[in-house]
Amino acid sequence: MNIKSELEHGLKALEEEYRFWVVETIKMGRGIETMEEELEHYDTELGADRTADLRRRLFHIREKHQFLEEKIRTIRQRLEELRIQLDRMT
């Protein structure tokens, strides 16, 4: 396999990974929003202990969401680098 073919193959694999993480991040973001709305709406019904527990869990989910967004930015940068390399080869 020549260098150009290897770059094209790497680019395709990275694009698939990028799409996967974008979808996962969108789903997670929607879940966070839903959970926040429910916590605000049912705050008094759930009780203080349950609400506090859910808010702690939500904090950890937000951290994971932020990590995924950073991962997406890293993948996007790598995609741009690979595209530039391929453009230079053609």
Secondary structure, DSSP 8 states (H G I E B T S, - for coil): --HHHHHHHHHHHHHHHHHHHHHHHHHHHHHHHHHHHHHHHSHHHH-HHHHHHHHHHHHHHHHHHHHHHHHHHHHHHHHHHHHHHHHHH-
